[in-house]
């Protein structure tokens, strides 16, 4: 499938929220309504202002005039003191459109993200995936990611 990968614009926000919500776990956390929740706009604006954050989309060039957003992810570039001041790339909120999964688009998207993090000077990339996402874990391992930590969260 012919596609492009680029930094998201505000015009992509509804499509990105739609991808996030069209997921077993995301359906309980995100909603796409006729009027977009202002919290999404505020979050997108904050991410867009921060040079160490970006939302990236994969856009099909075949679907419709103007394209169709078929994938999304957020990349954060994190400075750190450990490992001699090494920068890390953190990838989250990864989605590929449900009807296009299993076609290699996720692998293409991740290889792009890995190259992007490398170009930004990151020495490693980290991600977390829900423990219930067994197939996602298998996919990440196939890309060379290794389980290395136990993740924890505190809801506020």
C-alpha positions in Angstrom: 0.0 0.0 0.0 1.4 3.4 -1.0 1.6 5.6 2.1 3.5 8.5 3.7 4.6 8.9 7.3 4.5 12.5 8.7 4.0 14.6 11.8 0.3 15.0 12.5 -1.5 18.3 12.1 -4.6 19.5 13.9 -6.6 18.4 10.9 -5.6 14.8 11.6 -6.7 14.8 15.2 -10.2 13.3 14.8 -8.8 10.5 12.7 -6.1 9.8 15.4 -8.7 9.8 18.2 -10.8 7.4 16.0 -7.9 5.0 15.7 -7.2 5.2 19.5 -10.9 4.5 20.3 -11.2 1.7 17.8 -9.4 -0.8 20.1 -10.4 -3.1 22.8 -8.6 -1.1 25.5 -8.9 2.3 23.9 -12.7 2.0 23.7 -12.8 2.4 27.4 -10.4 5.4 27.5 -11.1 7.4 24.3 -14.2 8.5 22.5 -14.8 10.1 19.2 -18.0 12.2 19.3 -19.5 14.7 16.9 -17.9 17.5 18.9 -14.4 16.7 19.8 -13.7 16.9 23.6 -11.6 20.1 24.2 -9.1 18.0 26.2 -7.9 16.4 23.0 -7.3 19.8 21.4 -5.4 21.0 24.5 -3.3 17.9 24.6 -2.5 18.1 20.9 -1.5 21.8 21.2 0.8 21.0 24.1 2.5 18.2 22.2 2.8 20.3 19.1 4.6 23.1 21.1 7.1 20.7 22.6 10.1 20.0 20.4 10.7 16.7 22.2 7.2 15.3 21.5 5.3 14.5 18.3 2.3 12.6 17.1 3.1 10.8 13.9 0.6 9.5 11.3 0.7 7.0 8.5 -1.5 8.2 5.7 -2.6 6.0 2.8 -2.2 7.8 -0.5 -4.7 5.4 -2.2 -7.9 5.6 -0.2 -9.5 8.9 -0.9 -8.5 12.3 -2.3 -6.5 13.8 0.6 -5.7 10.4 1.9 -6.8 8.4 4.9 -5.0 8.2 8.2 -4.3 4.5 8.7 -1.8 4.6 11.6 -0.7 6.8 14.5 1.9 6.9 17.3 3.3 9.3 19.8 7.1 9.6 20.1 8.7 11.4 23.1 12.4 12.2 23.1 13.6 12.0 26.7 16.9 13.3 28.0 18.3 11.5 31.0 21.3 11.5 33.3 21.7 7.8 33.5 23.7 6.0 30.8 26.0 9.0 30.5 23.3 11.4 29.6 21.8 9.2 26.9 18.5 10.2 25.2 15.7 7.8 24.9 12.8 7.5 22.5 9.5 6.5 24.0 6.8 5.2 21.7 3.2 5.0 22.8 -0.4 5.2 21.5 0.5 3.0 18.5 -2.4 2.0 16.2 -2.9 0.7 12.7 -6.4 0.8 11.2 -8.3 -2.4 12.1 -9.0 -3.4 8.5 -5.3 -3.1 7.5 -3.6 -5.0 10.3 -1.5 -8.0 9.3 -0.2 -6.4 6.1 3.2 -5.2 7.3 2.2 -1.6 7.9 3.0 -1.7 11.6 6.5 -3.0 10.9 7.1 -0.3 8.3 5.8 2.3 10.8 8.1 1.0 13.6 11.2 0.8 11.3 10.5 4.5 10.4 10.2 5.4 14.2 13.4 3.5 15.0 15.3 5.5 12.3 13.7 8.7 13.5 14.8 8.1 17.1 18.3 7.2 15.9 18.5 10.4 13.9 17.5 12.4 17.0 20.4 10.8 18.9 18.5 8.4 21.0 20.5 5.5 22.4 17.5 3.3 23.1 13.8 3.1 22.5 11.4 2.1 25.2 7.7 1.3 25.1 5.1 -0.3 27.3 2.3 -2.5 26.2 -0.7 -3.8 28.1 0.0 -7.2 29.6 -3.1 -8.5 27.8 -1.7 -7.6 24.3 0.1 -10.9 23.6 0.2 -10.4 19.9 1.6 -6.9 20.3 4.3 -8.3 22.6 5.2 -10.9 20.0 5.3 -8.2 17.3 7.6 -5.9 19.4 9.9 -8.9 20.1 10.1 -9.5 16.3 11.5 -6.0 15.9 14.2 -6.6 18.5 12.5 -5.2 21.6 13.1 -7.2 24.8 11.1 -7.3 28.0 13.4 -5.7 30.5 11.4 -4.0 33.3 8.2 -4.4 35.2 6.0 -1.5 34.5 3.8 0.1 37.2 1.2 2.9 37.2 -0.5 5.0 39.8 -3.8 6.5 38.7 -4.4 10.0 40.0 
